[in-house]
């Protein structure tokens, strides 16, 4: 990664292998998704090759106010796409800029929170997703198990079952 970055910066005369404009994958999480049914700003998750990272020496983001977080770089595109597909089963998230008023096909199979999501739960899912992508999967598992026990103590068995399913999915992804 470092070699590729330095070759793209310095543009050495005889090294033509890495001089191309190819970049590695980044997972972008942006808070700029608006739903038609509400004014709430909800994050969406997508893959990108071209992150809008601050330029060295400028000290600021090229587009202030964007607030997009980038996680990466990821070397293998196929692997990160597969991981995101599996994580979406555990933590449903939006990929489209605008969600239709009616449930989409992904809503019907449980991969999308739907047109009227529980905002608090959705933001918690995004936090867990970010933590897993950054490599803190053990802490996420512990938090989910603690939340599941708390929900069962409060006799909120539907929430406990949903958390159990998330724990099971995340353990399968990790294995």
ZITA-V612230 format. One record per helix or strand of 3 or more residues. SS is the DSSP state (@ for helix, = for strand). FROM is the first residue (numbers start at 1). TO is the last residue. If there is no record, write none. Layout:
ss=SS from=FROM to=TO
ss=SS from=FROM to=TO
This chain:
ss=@ from=2 to=10
ss== from=25 to=34
ss== from=41 to=48
ss== from=69 to=74
ss=@ from=77 to=90
ss=@ from=105 to=108
ss=@ from=119 to=133
ss=@ from=137 to=153
ss=@ from=157 to=174
